[in-house]
């Protein structure tokens, strides 16, 4: 089960995930990301502070939506990854593809989303 919430600050949409991003929740996440990207924000930040787990379908959504953002010149990043998810993404080499910030503050600063 996953809970997805969004907030927009100065053109940056922050998508906060809570729970598990697995095969049963990946479609809901993908649909929400489609809605977010359709708004044409300047950046999308996925806040994973409360994300407990992700499986390959969840990672697939991240990769595909990252690519879509690149095509539309929308910055895309992740932040607040727990060590297990961070290590999994690094093992897959995704830290070379997707920008990953340690904290929301660091990400907001880099993406220009201060209040």
Secondary structure, DSSP 8 states (H G I E B T S, - for coil): -EEEEEEEETTEEEEEEEEEESTTTHHHHHHHHHHHHHTT-SEEEEEEEEEEEE-HHHHHHHHHHHHHHHHTT-EEEEE---HHHHHHHHHTTGGGTSEEESSHHHHHHHHT---
